[in-house]
């Protein structure tokens, strides 16, 4: 290279430096003007090899839990929207939970007073769709709540809390009420179901807790009215008289030999006679006064449906098909054969209902049998323990099937 060429290059170097600096400054100015003012964008210039850029939060991303899940459809499906299709390429099989501003605190145990406060607030929020009344009194004089949801002529009955320890069923019923109301007033779509159509046909009669005395004894420091053998608060399924209400209905009552105690007990006492307890009588009267197309009795543990016994093997000719549908949508397993032992089906609410009305009456055990420990703490893990993203469709699919 000649001395003249070297001098020409040397004279260009300052100009190149200035040009590069001006180009960088102009790029930063353009970024400032055109990039959205959003803290979610963070640009890193520390290192030439650092390519990290945080993506913006997806606005109003629909929860994958709003897609009905069945045994033949993977739970990784998401709603098809423009907002998600260009950003999300893969979705985990674990459903995304989008928190709502809930009236019901479903992460907390529902005491008697909390339950009533929740019912009243829900009915104030959705007055044209929801109402409540008192259908009777408990042994200790507590009001038994009845929530009516919908405007249709057909009626379905949902009953929770028949066993004192199983208060998570009360929480489940209240959360369903709130979820269904919210969906109803926002267009009516709930997974694959049209709630507007369903609730134009149906009114659901929902009893969030038919045994509030038992729940308050098990979880809120109340006491039975009688001396209870081997009293254990966290195992207390009975009512205030130490009677297991789900063995007290007048259906093959004398055939029950399963009860280990002939006197008041945490769970093994069927009572002095079929229908002896006031809570039992109130439920029977509620059923007799209404022509319910179906009845679901919610229980806590087993992840299974009990839908048949040898006396009423397939009530209405549709109970078997309904439980197959429940299994396909929610994953709650259908028992394969009718219950044959009178000690297992005698005195049962769902058994009495099926036999009396020849319509579907189903015991629905919500939680997986493998969950250990008292049911008292399960609200902290409500979504996973109830498998909420699938089981929340239980009421809708039942109305849809029995239509």
C-alpha positions as CSV (number, residue, x, y, z in Angstrom):
1,X,0.0,0.0,0.0
2,X,1.3,3.5,-0.9
3,X,1.8,6.3,1.5
4,X,-1.0,8.2,-0.4
5,X,-3.5,5.4,0.1
6,X,-2.6,5.1,3.8
7,X,-3.2,8.8,4.2
8,X,-6.6,8.5,2.4
9,X,-7.7,5.7,4.7
10,X,-6.5,7.6,7.8
11,X,-8.6,10.6,6.7
12,X,-11.7,8.5,6.3
13,X,-11.5,6.8,9.8
14,X,-13.0,9.8,11.8
15,X,-15.8,10.1,9.3
16,X,-16.6,6.4,9.6
17,X,-16.7,6.6,13.4
18,X,-19.0,9.6,13.2
19,X,-21.2,7.8,10.7
20,X,-21.6,4.7,12.8
21,X,-22.3,6.8,15.9
22,X,-25.0,8.8,14.0
23,X,-26.6,5.5,12.7
24,X,-26.8,4.1,16.3
25,X,-28.3,7.3,17.6
26,X,-30.9,7.3,14.8
27,X,-31.8,3.6,15.5
28,X,-32.3,4.4,19.2
29,X,-34.5,7.3,18.3
30,X,-36.6,5.2,16.0
31,X,-37.0,2.5,18.7
32,X,-38.1,5.2,21.2
33,X,-40.7,6.5,18.8
34,X,-42.2,3.2,17.4
35,X,-41.8,0.6,20.1
36,X,-44.9,0.3,22.4
37,X,-44.5,2.0,25.8
38,X,-44.7,-1.2,27.7
39,X,-42.5,-2.4,30.5
40,X,-42.8,-5.9,29.2
41,X,-40.2,-5.0,26.5
42,X,-36.7,-5.1,27.9
43,X,-33.8,-4.7,25.5
44,X,-30.3,-5.9,26.4
45,X,-27.2,-4.2,25.0
46,X,-24.7,-5.3,27.6
47,X,-23.1,-8.0,25.6
48,X,-22.9,-8.6,21.9
49,X,-23.8,-12.3,22.5
50,X,-26.8,-11.6,24.8
51,X,-30.0,-12.1,22.7
52,X,-32.5,-12.1,25.6
53,X,-35.8,-10.3,25.0
54,X,-38.8,-10.8,27.2
55,X,-42.1,-11.3,25.3
56,X,-45.1,-9.1,26.1
57,X,-47.8,-10.4,28.3
58,X,-50.6,-11.9,26.2
59,X,-53.7,-9.7,26.6
60,X,-56.9,-11.4,27.7
61,X,-55.6,-14.8,27.0
62,X,-58.5,-17.3,27.4
63,X,-57.8,-20.1,29.9
64,X,-57.3,-23.6,28.5
65,X,-59.6,-24.7,31.3
66,X,-62.6,-23.4,29.3
67,X,-62.2,-26.2,26.8
68,X,-64.1,-29.3,27.6
69,X,-61.7,-32.2,28.2
70,X,-62.6,-35.8,27.4
71,X,-60.8,-39.1,27.5
72,X,-60.3,-39.0,23.7
73,X,-59.3,-35.3,23.4
74,X,-56.0,-34.1,24.8
75,X,-56.2,-31.4,27.4
76,X,-53.6,-29.3,25.5
77,X,-56.3,-27.8,23.3
78,X,-56.7,-24.1,23.5
79,X,-59.4,-21.8,22.2
80,X,-58.5,-20.6,18.7
81,X,-58.1,-16.8,18.9
82,X,-55.9,-14.3,17.0
83,X,-54.4,-13.2,20.3
84,X,-52.9,-16.7,21.0
85,X,-52.4,-18.2,17.6
86,X,-49.5,-15.9,16.7
87,X,-47.8,-16.1,20.1
88,X,-48.3,-19.6,21.6
89,X,-46.9,-22.4,19.6
90,X,-47.1,-25.2,22.1
91,X,-49.3,-25.6,25.2
92,X,-48.5,-27.7,28.2
93,X,-51.0,-30.5,29.2
94,X,-51.3,-28.7,32.5
95,X,-54.2,-26.3,32.2
96,X,-53.6,-22.6,32.6
97,X,-55.6,-21.1,35.5
98,X,-56.8,-17.6,35.0
99,X,-57.8,-16.0,38.3
100,X,-61.1,-14.2,38.4
101,X,-62.5,-11.7,40.8
102,X,-64.5,-14.3,42.6
103,X,-67.4,-13.7,45.1
104,X,-66.7,-17.2,46.5
105,X,-63.3,-17.8,48.1
106,X,-63.0,-21.3,47.0
107,X,-59.5,-21.5,48.5
108,X,-61.0,-21.4,51.9
109,X,-63.2,-23.8,53.9
110,X,-66.9,-22.7,53.7
111,X,-68.2,-22.4,57.2
112,X,-72.0,-22.1,57.7
113,X,-71.8,-18.3,57.9
114,X,-69.4,-18.0,55.0
115,X,-71.7,-20.2,52.9
116,X,-74.7,-18.0,53.6
117,X,-72.8,-14.8,52.9
118,X,-71.6,-16.2,49.6
119,X,-75.1,-17.3,48.6
120,X,-76.6,-13.9,49.4
121,X,-73.8,-12.1,47.5
122,X,-74.2,-14.3,44.4
123,X,-77.9,-13.7,44.3
124,X,-77.4,-9.9,44.6
125,X,-74.9,-10.1,41.7
126,X,-77.1,-12.2,39.4
127,X,-80.7,-11.4,40.6
128,X,-82.4,-12.3,37.3
129,X,-80.8,-15.7,37.1
130,X,-80.3,-16.8,40.7
131,X,-82.5,-16.9,43.8
132,X,-82.4,-18.6,47.2
133,X,-84.7,-19.8,49.9
134,X,-84.7,-22.0,53.0
135,X,-86.2,-25.4,52.5
136,X,-86.0,-26.5,56.1
137,X,-84.1,-26.6,59.4
138,X,-81.4,-28.9,60.7
139,X,-81.4,-30.8,63.9
140,X,-79.8,-27.8,65.7
141,X,-82.0,-25.3,64.0
142,X,-79.7,-24.1,61.2
143,X,-81.4,-23.0,58.0
144,X,-81.0,-25.4,55.1
145,X,-80.2,-23.4,51.9
146,X,-81.7,-23.9,48.5
147,X,-80.4,-22.0,45.5
148,X,-82.3,-21.9,42.2
149,X,-80.4,-21.3,39.0
150,X,-82.0,-20.9,35.7
151,X,-85.4,-20.1,34.2
152,X,-86.5,-23.4,32.6
153,X,-89.5,-25.6,33.4
154,X,-87.5,-28.8,33.9
155,X,-85.8,-29.3,37.2
156,X,-82.6,-31.0,38.3
157,X,-81.4,-31.4,41.9
158,X,-77.8,-31.1,43.2
159,X,-77.1,-31.9,46.8
160,X,-73.8,-31.3,48.6
161,X,-72.5,-31.7,52.2
162,X,-74.4,-34.8,53.3
163,X,-71.3,-35.9,55.2
164,X,-69.9,-33.5,57.7
165,X,-66.3,-34.0,56.8
166,X,-66.9,-33.4,53.1
167,X,-67.2,-29.6,53.1
168,X,-65.2,-29.4,49.8
169,X,-68.4,-30.5,48.1
170,X,-70.1,-27.3,49.4
171,X,-67.2,-25.2,48.0
172,X,-67.5,-27.1,44.7
173,X,-71.3,-26.4,44.4
174,X,-70.8,-22.7,45.2
175,X,-68.0,-22.3,42.7
176,X,-70.1,-24.0,40.0
177,X,-72.9,-21.6,40.7
178,X,-70.6,-18.6,40.3
179,X,-68.8,-20.0,37.2
180,X,-72.1,-20.8,35.5
181,X,-73.6,-17.4,36.3
182,X,-70.6,-15.6,35.0
183,X,-70.6,-17.6,31.8
184,X,-74.4,-17.2,31.3
185,X,-74.3,-13.4,31.5
186,X,-71.2,-13.2,29.2
187,X,-72.7,-15.0,26.2
188,X,-73.5,-18.4,27.6
189,X,-70.6,-20.4,26.2
190,X,-69.1,-22.9,28.8
191,X,-66.7,-25.2,27.1
192,X,-68.8,-27.0,24.5
193,X,-72.1,-26.1,26.2
194,X,-74.6,-23.3,25.6
195,X,-75.8,-22.4,29.0
196,X,-78.4,-20.0,27.7
197,X,-80.1,-22.9,25.9
198,X,-79.7,-25.2,28.8
199,X,-81.0,-22.8,31.4
200,X,-83.9,-21.9,29.2
201,X,-84.9,-25.6,29.6
202,X,-83.8,-26.2,33.1
203,X,-83.8,-24.7,36.6
204,X,-81.2,-26.3,38.9
205,X,-82.2,-26.7,42.5
206,X,-78.9,-26.7,44.4
207,X,-78.5,-27.5,48.1
208,X,-74.9,-26.4,49.0
209,X,-75.0,-28.1,52.4
210,X,-77.8,-30.4,53.6
211,X,-75.9,-31.2,56.8
212,X,-74.6,-27.9,58.2
213,X,-74.6,-29.3,61.8
214,X,-72.2,-32.0,60.8
215,X,-69.9,-29.6,58.9
216,X,-69.8,-27.2,61.9
217,X,-69.0,-30.1,64.2
218,X,-66.3,-31.5,62.0
219,X,-64.6,-28.3,61.1
220,X,-65.8,-25.3,63.2
221,X,-65.7,-26.4,66.8
222,X,-69.4,-27.3,67.3
223,X,-70.5,-30.3,69.3
224,X,-73.1,-33.1,68.8
225,X,-76.3,-33.2,70.8
226,X,-75.6,-36.7,72.0
227,X,-72.7,-38.7,73.3
228,X,-70.9,-40.1,70.2
229,X,-68.8,-43.3,70.4
230,X,-65.1,-42.7,69.7
231,X,-65.8,-39.1,68.7
232,X,-63.1,-37.8,66.3
233,X,-63.9,-34.3,65.0
234,X,-62.0,-34.7,61.7
235,X,-63.7,-38.0,60.9
236,X,-67.2,-36.8,61.8
237,X,-69.6,-37.6,58.9
238,X,-72.9,-37.7,60.9
239,X,-75.5,-35.1,61.8
240,X,-75.9,-33.6,65.3
241,X,-77.5,-36.9,66.5
242,X,-74.6,-39.0,65.4
243,X,-76.5,-40.5,62.4
244,X,-75.0,-41.0,59.0
245,X,-77.7,-39.3,56.8
246,X,-76.6,-41.3,53.7
247,X,-77.7,-44.5,55.5
248,X,-80.9,-43.0,57.0
249,X,-83.3,-43.0,54.0
250,X,-86.2,-45.5,54.0
251,X,-84.9,-47.8,51.3
252,X,-83.9,-51.4,52.4
253,X,-83.1,-49.9,55.7
254,X,-83.4,-53.2,57.6
255,X,-80.8,-54.8,55.3
256,X,-78.1,-52.5,56.5
257,X,-75.6,-54.5,58.5
258,X,-72.5,-52.5,57.6
259,X,-73.0,-50.0,60.4
260,X,-70.6,-51.0,63.1
261,X,-72.3,-49.2,65.9
262,X,-76.0,-49.5,67.1
263,X,-75.7,-46.1,68.7
264,X,-74.5,-42.6,67.7
265,X,-71.1,-42.6,65.9
266,X,-68.8,-40.6,63.7
267,X,-70.2,-42.4,60.7
268,X,-71.3,-46.0,61.5
269,X,-74.9,-45.4,62.8
270,X,-77.8,-45.5,60.5
271,X,-80.3,-44.1,63.0
272,X,-83.2,-45.7,64.9
273,X,-85.4,-46.0,61.8
274,X,-85.5,-45.1,58.1
275,X,-86.1,-41.4,57.7
276,X,-85.8,-40.7,61.4
277,X,-83.7,-37.5,61.0
278,X,-85.0,-34.1,60.2
279,X,-82.4,-33.5,57.5
280,X,-83.5,-36.7,55.8
281,X,-87.2,-35.7,56.0
282,X,-86.5,-32.3,54.6
283,X,-84.7,-33.7,51.5
284,X,-87.5,-36.3,51.0
285,X,-90.1,-33.5,51.1
286,X,-88.1,-31.4,48.7
287,X,-88.0,-34.3,46.2
288,X,-91.7,-35.1,46.7
289,X,-92.8,-31.5,46.1
290,X,-90.8,-31.2,42.8
291,X,-90.6,-33.4,39.8
292,X,-86.8,-33.6,39.4
293,X,-85.5,-35.1,36.2
294,X,-82.2,-36.2,37.9
295,X,-80.4,-35.9,41.2
296,X,-76.6,-35.6,41.8
297,X,-75.4,-36.2,45.4
298,X,-71.9,-34.8,45.7
299,X,-69.3,-36.6,47.8
300,X,-65.6,-36.0,48.4
301,X,-63.4,-39.0,47.7
302,X,-63.1,-41.8,45.2
303,X,-63.3,-40.2,41.7
304,X,-66.1,-42.6,40.8
305,X,-69.9,-42.6,40.3
306,X,-72.3,-45.0,42.0
307,X,-75.3,-45.1,39.8
308,X,-76.9,-48.6,40.1
309,X,-78.0,-51.3,42.5
310,X,-79.7,-54.6,41.9
311,X,-83.0,-53.1,42.9
312,X,-82.8,-50.2,40.4
313,X,-80.2,-51.2,37.8
314,X,-80.7,-48.5,35.2
315,X,-83.2,-45.9,36.4
316,X,-85.2,-44.3,33.6
317,X,-83.2,-46.4,31.1
318,X,-80.6,-43.6,30.8
319,X,-78.5,-43.6,34.0
320,X,-75.9,-45.9,32.6
321,X,-75.4,-43.8,29.5
322,X,-75.3,-40.6,31.6
323,X,-72.5,-42.0,33.8
324,X,-70.6,-43.1,30.7
325,X,-70.8,-39.5,29.5
326,X,-69.7,-38.2,32.9
327,X,-66.7,-40.4,32.6
328,X,-65.8,-39.3,29.1
329,X,-66.0,-35.6,29.9
330,X,-64.8,-35.4,33.6
331,X,-62.7,-38.5,34.1
332,X,-64.9,-39.6,37.0
333,X,-65.0,-43.4,36.6
334,X,-68.3,-45.2,36.1
335,X,-68.7,-48.3,38.3
336,X,-68.9,-51.3,36.1
337,X,-71.7,-53.3,37.8
338,X,-74.7,-52.7,40.1
339,X,-74.1,-52.7,43.8
340,X,-75.4,-56.0,45.1
341,X,-74.9,-55.8,48.9
342,X,-77.9,-54.3,50.8
343,X,-75.4,-53.1,53.4
344,X,-73.8,-50.9,50.7
345,X,-77.0,-49.5,49.1
346,X,-79.5,-49.6,51.9
347,X,-80.5,-46.2,53.3
348,X,-78.7,-44.3,50.6
349,X,-80.1,-41.0,49.3
350,X,-79.3,-41.7,45.6
351,X,-80.6,-45.3,45.9
352,X,-83.9,-44.1,47.5
353,X,-84.3,-41.4,44.8
354,X,-83.7,-43.9,41.9
355,X,-86.2,-46.4,43.3
356,X,-88.8,-43.8,44.3
357,X,-88.9,-41.8,41.0
358,X,-87.2,-44.2,38.5
359,X,-84.9,-41.4,37.4
360,X,-81.2,-40.9,37.5
361,X,-79.9,-40.5,41.1
362,X,-76.1,-40.6,41.2
363,X,-73.5,-40.5,44.0
364,X,-70.6,-38.5,42.5
365,X,-67.3,-38.9,44.4
366,X,-65.3,-35.9,43.2
367,X,-61.7,-36.4,44.4
368,X,-59.1,-39.0,43.7
369,X,-59.1,-41.8,46.2
370,X,-55.4,-41.5,46.5
371,X,-55.6,-38.1,48.3
372,X,-54.7,-38.7,51.9
373,X,-55.4,-36.9,55.1
374,X,-58.5,-35.0,56.2
375,X,-60.7,-33.4,53.6
376,X,-60.5,-30.2,55.6
377,X,-57.4,-28.8,53.9
378,X,-58.3,-29.6,50.3
379,X,-59.6,-26.1,49.4
380,X,-55.9,-25.0,49.3
381,X,-55.5,-27.4,46.4
382,X,-59.1,-27.1,45.2
383,X,-58.3,-27.1,41.4
384,X,-56.1,-30.2,41.5
385,X,-58.0,-32.2,44.1
386,X,-61.4,-31.7,42.4
387,X,-59.8,-31.9,38.9
388,X,-61.7,-28.7,38.4
389,X,-60.8,-28.0,34.8
390,X,-62.7,-31.2,33.8
391,X,-65.3,-31.8,36.6
392,X,-66.7,-28.2,36.4
393,X,-68.7,-29.4,33.4
394,X,-70.7,-32.0,35.5
395,X,-73.9,-29.9,35.9
396,X,-73.9,-28.8,32.2
397,X,-73.4,-32.2,30.7
398,X,-76.1,-33.7,32.9
399,X,-78.6,-31.1,31.9
400,X,-77.6,-31.6,28.2
401,X,-77.9,-35.4,28.5
402,X,-81.1,-35.6,30.4
403,X,-83.0,-33.1,28.1
